[in-house]
Amino acid sequence: MAKLKLDPGALADDKPVKRTVRLPGSVDRDLLAYADVMASETGQKVDPDELIGPMLARFMATDRAFRKARRTASRAPQSHQT
């Protein structure tokens, strides 16, 4: 069995924010297939929609350029508008 990058524990409860996204058909099919694989590995039904948030979070957490830009932005002085 393959080791999935997304840990089933990543599906933690958090206050959800509703977003509508458009996915290419190939990405949607892969998302459905990923949910099927995860379900077969965990023995529990997996909602493909619940995978999107943790997948995006993992992607952003492992994107070095994004992390660097975010650190740089957090160090910059913030202007306060009133």
C-alpha positions in Angstrom: 0.0 0.0 0.0 1.3 3.5 -0.9 1.9 6.1 1.7 -0.4 9.0 1.0 1.0 12.5 1.5 -2.2 13.6 3.2 -2.6 12.3 6.7 -6.1 11.3 7.6 -5.6 13.2 10.9 -5.3 16.4 8.8 -9.1 16.2 8.4 -9.4 17.9 11.8 -12.4 19.9 12.7 -11.9 23.6 12.2 -14.3 26.4 11.6 -15.1 26.0 7.9 -15.3 28.9 5.4 -17.4 28.2 2.4 -15.7 28.8 -1.0 -16.7 27.9 -4.5 -13.9 26.8 -6.8 -13.8 25.6 -10.3 -11.6 22.5 -10.9 -10.5 21.1 -14.1 -12.2 17.8 -14.9 -8.9 15.9 -14.5 -8.3 17.4 -11.1 -11.8 16.5 -10.0 -11.3 12.9 -11.1 -8.0 12.7 -9.3 -9.6 14.1 -6.2 -12.4 11.5 -6.3 -9.7 8.8 -6.9 -7.6 10.1 -3.9 -10.7 10.0 -1.7 -11.3 6.4 -2.8 -7.7 5.4 -2.0 -7.8 7.1 1.3 -11.1 5.4 2.1 -9.6 2.0 1.3 -6.6 2.6 3.5 -8.5 3.9 6.5 -11.7 1.8 6.1 -13.8 4.9 6.5 -15.8 6.9 3.9 -13.9 10.0 2.8 -15.7 13.1 1.4 -13.6 14.5 -1.5 -14.7 18.0 -0.6 -13.1 17.6 2.9 -9.8 16.8 1.3 -9.4 20.1 -0.5 -8.5 22.2 2.5 -5.9 19.9 4.0 -4.4 19.4 0.5 -4.1 23.1 0.0 -2.7 23.6 3.5 0.0 20.9 2.9 0.8 22.4 -0.5 1.3 25.9 1.0 3.2 24.5 4.0 5.8 22.9 1.7 6.1 25.8 -0.7 9.4 27.4 0.3 8.9 30.5 -1.8 5.5 31.1 -0.3 6.9 30.6 3.3 9.8 33.0 2.6 7.5 35.6 1.1 5.1 35.3 4.1 8.0 35.7 6.6 9.3 38.7 4.7 5.8 40.3 4.7 5.3 39.7 8.4 8.6 41.5 9.2 7.7 44.6 7.1 6.3 47.5 9.1 2.5 47.6 8.8 0.8 50.9 8.3 -2.3 51.5 10.3 -5.1 53.2 8.4 -7.8 55.1 10.4 
